[in-house]
Amino acid sequence: MAYTLQPESSVSSSGTAWHWISAFFAVVGIVAAALGAWMAWGPDNGVLELFGWTWNIADISELWASFLLIGGGLLAALSMGIEWARDWEAENSRWLVGFEGLVTVAGIAAVFVGIVLLF
């Protein structure tokens, strides 16, 4: 009779739903921050065109650009920051952890730029 040493198994729930939800929020945050940046440093004629839709930026309050940068940056930074911490702890792929960290830093930068634009 032979005895073998088996590693201790641990029970963990699937985080697939959390990954999808955090990725969705990060994408929404990135799009909002990009739209805010586009509004802040948009075309000189004051007209934004996106997928056939046209907006006159001159009619929109200047605060929208700052608020979109701040809100989108916070959303992206929080969702990817939490995801980064979870993947770092689980020792997932370093490329994935690096990308999540990069998105987190970009979100923090968007928040900072949005706050600077307010003043």
Backbone as JSON, one array per atom type, in Angstrom:
{
  "sequence": "MAYTLQPESSVSSSGTAWHWISAFFAVVGIVAAALGAWMAWGPDNGVLELFGWTWNIADISELWASFLLIGGGLLAALSMGIEWARDWEAENSRWLVGFEGLVTVAGIAAVFVGIVLLF",
  "N": [[0.85, -1.16, 0.0], [0.56, 2.18, -0.86], [1.14, 5.46, 0.23], [0.22, 8.73, -0.53], [1.02, 12.19, -0.61], [-1.32, 14.63, -0.59], [-2.15, 17.86, -1.76], [-3.71, 20.36, 0.24], [-7.02, 21.12, -0.44], [-8.92, 23.95, -1.34], [-12.0, 25.65, -1.0], [-13.52, 27.79, -3.23], [-15.56, 30.37, -4.4], [-16.87, 31.04, -7.66], [-15.63, 33.77, -9.43], [-16.47, 34.88, -11.74], [-18.77, 36.37, -12.45], [-18.35, 38.69, -10.96], [-16.01, 39.61, -12.21], [-16.96, 40.27, -14.77], [-18.84, 42.27, -14.15], [-17.24, 44.25, -12.93], [-15.54, 44.82, -15.06], [-17.38, 45.86, -16.89], [-18.23, 48.21, -15.51], [-15.78, 49.53, -15.46], [-15.33, 49.99, -18.2], [-17.51, 51.67, -18.79], [-16.81, 53.82, -17.15], [-14.37, 54.6, -18.33], [-15.25, 55.38, -20.87], [-16.93, 57.52, -20.17], [-15.07, 59.27, -18.97], [-13.39, 59.72, -21.16], [-15.18, 60.99, -22.9], [-15.65, 63.29, -21.39], [-13.07, 64.4, -21.44], [-12.87, 64.85, -24.17], [-14.83, 66.74, -24.47], [-13.71, 68.81, -22.97], [-11.35, 69.45, -24.32], [-12.17, 69.7, -26.93], [-13.19, 70.07, -30.43], [-12.58, 73.18, -32.16], [-14.8, 74.47, -33.27], [-16.87, 73.94, -31.6], [-18.62, 71.79, -31.85], [-19.51, 68.5, -31.35], [-19.27, 65.34, -32.85], [-20.51, 62.13, -32.9], [-20.84, 58.95, -33.9], [-22.79, 59.67, -35.82], [-24.43, 61.33, -34.35], [-24.89, 64.65, -33.26], [-23.67, 67.2, -31.2], [-23.89, 70.4, -29.82], [-21.42, 71.85, -28.2], [-21.19, 74.31, -27.07], [-23.67, 74.85, -26.05], [-23.8, 73.3, -23.81], [-23.15, 73.11, -20.34], [-20.03, 74.15, -18.92], [-19.22, 72.68, -16.79], [-19.88, 70.04, -17.21], [-17.82, 68.65, -18.54], [-15.8, 68.47, -16.6], [-17.16, 67.1, -14.54], [-17.77, 64.69, -15.85], [-15.2, 63.71, -16.3], [-14.32, 63.42, -13.62], [-16.3, 61.69, -12.47], [-16.27, 59.47, -14.28], [-13.58, 58.75, -14.08], [-13.42, 58.05, -11.35], [-15.19, 55.86, -11.29], [-13.91, 54.03, -13.03], [-11.42, 53.79, -11.73], [-12.12, 52.81, -9.17], [-13.47, 50.35, -9.72], [-11.54, 48.88, -11.2], [-9.42, 49.07, -9.43], [-10.25, 47.57, -7.21], [-10.52, 45.12, -8.49], [-7.88, 44.76, -9.3], [-6.61, 44.44, -6.8], [-7.78, 42.06, -5.94], [-6.95, 40.24, -7.92], [-4.2, 40.45, -7.63], [-3.85, 39.36, -5.1], [-4.72, 36.76, -5.61], [-2.71, 35.95, -7.21], [-2.78, 36.08, -10.03], [-2.3, 36.32, -13.62], [0.5, 38.31, -14.47], [0.36, 40.19, -16.47], [-2.35, 40.78, -16.65], [-2.8, 41.83, -14.09], [-1.09, 44.01, -14.24], [-2.3, 45.51, -16.32], [-4.77, 46.11, -15.14], [-3.87, 47.66, -13.01], [-2.8, 49.79, -14.46], [-5.11, 50.9, -15.64], [-6.36, 51.7, -13.31], [-4.6, 53.7, -12.39], [-4.84, 55.49, -14.53], [-7.52, 56.21, -14.22], [-7.4, 57.55, -11.75], [-5.8, 59.66, -12.53], [-7.55, 60.91, -14.33], [-9.52, 61.8, -12.56], [-8.02, 63.64, -11.08], [-7.34, 65.52, -13.12], [-9.92, 66.38, -13.8], [-10.69, 67.64, -11.42], [-8.82, 69.71, -11.37], [-9.68, 71.13, -13.64], [-12.06, 72.16, -12.69], [-11.34, 74.34, -11.2]],
  "CA": [[0.0, 0.0, 0.0], [1.35, 3.4, -0.95], [0.49, 6.67, 0.67], [0.7, 9.93, -1.24], [0.67, 13.46, 0.03], [-2.17, 15.44, -1.46], [-2.26, 19.22, -1.24], [-5.0, 20.74, 0.79], [-7.86, 21.82, -1.4], [-9.74, 25.0, -0.74], [-13.23, 25.91, -1.72], [-13.69, 29.21, -3.54], [-16.66, 30.59, -5.32], [-16.48, 31.59, -8.95], [-15.67, 35.21, -9.48], [-16.71, 35.28, -13.12], [-19.76, 37.45, -12.49], [-17.7, 39.91, -10.47], [-15.09, 40.08, -13.25], [-17.74, 40.91, -15.83], [-19.44, 43.5, -13.63], [-16.2, 45.26, -12.76], [-15.08, 45.22, -16.4], [-18.43, 46.73, -17.45], [-18.13, 49.52, -14.87], [-14.53, 50.17, -15.9], [-15.53, 50.48, -19.57], [-18.41, 52.83, -18.7], [-16.02, 54.91, -16.58], [-13.4, 55.05, -19.33], [-15.99, 56.1, -21.92], [-17.37, 58.8, -19.6], [-13.9, 60.14, -18.82], [-12.95, 60.1, -22.51], [-16.13, 61.98, -23.39], [-15.37, 64.52, -20.66], [-11.83, 64.97, -21.99], [-13.18, 65.32, -25.51], [-15.58, 67.99, -24.31], [-12.82, 69.84, -22.45], [-10.37, 69.83, -25.33], [-12.83, 69.34, -28.18], [-12.94, 70.87, -31.62], [-12.71, 74.64, -31.99], [-16.1, 74.98, -33.69], [-17.84, 73.69, -30.53], [-19.57, 70.75, -32.23], [-19.04, 67.12, -31.23], [-19.99, 64.37, -33.66], [-20.21, 60.78, -32.47], [-21.72, 57.95, -34.52], [-23.9, 60.33, -36.5], [-25.1, 62.27, -33.47], [-24.16, 65.92, -33.19], [-23.97, 68.03, -30.04], [-23.24, 71.69, -29.78], [-20.82, 71.94, -26.87], [-21.41, 75.66, -26.54], [-24.93, 74.84, -25.32], [-23.65, 72.48, -22.61], [-22.39, 73.78, -19.28], [-18.61, 73.78, -18.86], [-19.02, 71.75, -15.68], [-20.09, 68.67, -17.66], [-16.53, 68.02, -18.85], [-15.13, 68.15, -15.33], [-17.91, 66.06, -13.83], [-17.59, 63.42, -16.56], [-13.84, 63.25, -15.99], [-14.25, 62.98, -12.22], [-17.16, 60.51, -12.27], [-15.75, 58.34, -15.05], [-12.31, 58.34, -13.49], [-13.71, 57.35, -10.09], [-15.79, 54.56, -11.6], [-12.87, 53.15, -13.57], [-10.38, 53.54, -10.72], [-12.64, 51.95, -8.1], [-13.75, 48.99, -10.18], [-10.29, 48.21, -11.55], [-8.59, 48.99, -8.23], [-10.71, 46.4, -6.45], [-10.18, 43.94, -9.29], [-6.43, 44.63, -9.23], [-6.26, 43.89, -5.5], [-8.21, 40.66, -5.89], [-6.09, 39.44, -8.79], [-2.86, 40.45, -7.03], [-3.9, 38.4, -3.99], [-4.87, 35.42, -6.18], [-1.52, 35.72, -8.01], [-3.14, 35.85, -11.43], [-1.33, 36.73, -14.63], [1.08, 39.63, -14.2], [-0.12, 41.1, -17.51], [-3.69, 41.19, -16.24], [-2.65, 42.7, -12.92], [-0.48, 45.25, -14.73], [-3.3, 46.27, -17.07], [-5.74, 46.65, -14.17], [-3.2, 48.74, -12.3], [-2.68, 50.92, -15.39], [-6.43, 51.52, -15.74], [-6.59, 52.37, -12.03], [-3.81, 54.94, -12.38], [-5.46, 56.4, -15.5], [-8.74, 56.73, -13.59], [-6.99, 58.53, -10.74], [-5.34, 60.84, -13.27], [-8.73, 61.6, -14.85], [-10.13, 62.51, -11.43], [-7.17, 64.8, -10.79], [-7.51, 66.51, -14.19], [-11.27, 66.93, -13.65], [-10.69, 68.58, -10.3], [-8.07, 70.9, -11.81], [-10.53, 71.87, -14.57], [-13.1, 72.85, -11.94], [-10.8, 75.57, -10.65]],
  "C": [[0.9, 1.23, 0.0], [0.5, 4.58, -0.5], [1.08, 7.86, -0.09], [0.23, 11.16, -0.5], [-0.13, 14.28, -0.97], [-2.28, 16.84, -0.89], [-3.67, 19.51, -0.74], [-5.8, 21.51, -0.25], [-8.69, 22.86, -0.67], [-10.95, 25.23, -1.62], [-13.32, 27.4, -1.97], [-14.81, 29.34, -4.57], [-16.15, 31.24, -6.6], [-16.64, 33.1, -8.95], [-15.97, 35.74, -10.87], [-17.7, 36.43, -13.21], [-19.15, 38.76, -12.01], [-16.74, 40.47, -11.51], [-15.83, 40.82, -14.34], [-18.34, 42.23, -15.37], [-18.39, 44.59, -13.48], [-15.65, 45.72, -14.1], [-16.09, 46.14, -17.06], [-18.34, 48.13, -16.85], [-16.87, 50.26, -15.29], [-14.68, 50.74, -17.3], [-16.44, 51.7, -19.57], [-17.65, 54.04, -18.15], [-15.02, 55.47, -17.57], [-14.09, 55.85, -20.42], [-16.44, 57.46, -21.4], [-16.21, 59.77, -19.45], [-13.38, 60.6, -20.18], [-13.88, 61.14, -23.11], [-15.93, 63.32, -22.69], [-14.11, 65.2, -21.16], [-12.07, 65.54, -23.38], [-13.95, 66.64, -25.45], [-14.67, 69.12, -23.85], [-11.85, 70.35, -23.51], [-10.88, 69.48, -26.72], [-12.49, 70.26, -29.33], [-13.25, 72.36, -31.38], [-14.1, 75.16, -32.36], [-17.2, 74.7, -32.66], [-18.87, 72.63, -30.84], [-18.89, 69.39, -32.11], [-19.9, 66.22, -32.1], [-19.54, 62.98, -33.24], [-21.26, 59.84, -33.04], [-22.97, 58.57, -35.14], [-24.69, 61.3, -35.64], [-24.25, 63.52, -33.36], [-24.63, 66.7, -31.97], [-23.22, 69.34, -30.17], [-22.72, 71.9, -28.36], [-21.05, 73.31, -26.25], [-22.71, 75.73, -25.74], [-24.86, 74.07, -24.0], [-22.8, 73.24, -21.59], [-20.94, 73.27, -19.26], [-18.33, 72.77, -17.75], [-19.17, 70.29, -16.1], [-18.77, 67.96, -17.92], [-15.82, 67.59, -17.57], [-15.84, 67.02, -14.59], [-17.81, 64.7, -14.52], [-16.2, 62.85, -16.32], [-13.75, 62.7, -14.58], [-15.06, 61.7, -12.01], [-16.65, 59.29, -13.02], [-14.44, 57.83, -14.5], [-12.51, 57.58, -12.19], [-14.27, 55.96, -10.35], [-14.76, 53.57, -12.11], [-11.84, 52.8, -12.5], [-10.88, 52.61, -9.61], [-12.85, 50.52, -8.57], [-12.47, 48.24, -10.52], [-9.34, 48.12, -10.36], [-8.96, 47.8, -7.37], [-10.33, 45.12, -7.18], [-8.66, 43.69, -9.26], [-6.01, 43.98, -7.9], [-6.64, 42.42, -5.4], [-7.31, 39.78, -6.73], [-4.65, 39.39, -8.27], [-2.8, 39.4, -5.92], [-3.98, 36.97, -4.51], [-3.68, 35.03, -7.04], [-1.86, 35.33, -9.44], [-2.04, 36.38, -12.34], [-0.8, 38.14, -14.36], [0.66, 40.64, -15.25], [-1.5, 41.64, -17.15], [-3.61, 42.17, -15.07], [-2.04, 44.04, -13.33], [-1.46, 46.12, -15.48], [-4.32, 46.88, -16.13], [-5.13, 47.79, -13.36], [-3.06, 49.98, -13.17], [-4.01, 51.65, -15.53], [-6.76, 52.26, -14.44], [-5.86, 53.7, -11.96], [-4.4, 55.95, -13.36], [-6.75, 57.0, -14.95], [-8.43, 57.78, -12.54], [-6.52, 59.81, -11.42], [-6.52, 61.62, -13.84], [-9.45, 62.38, -13.75], [-9.33, 63.77, -11.11], [-7.34, 65.9, -11.84], [-8.89, 67.16, -14.1], [-11.35, 67.93, -12.52], [-9.94, 69.86, -10.67], [-8.91, 71.76, -12.76], [-11.65, 72.64, -13.86], [-12.62, 74.22, -11.46], [-9.99, 76.22, -11.71]]
}
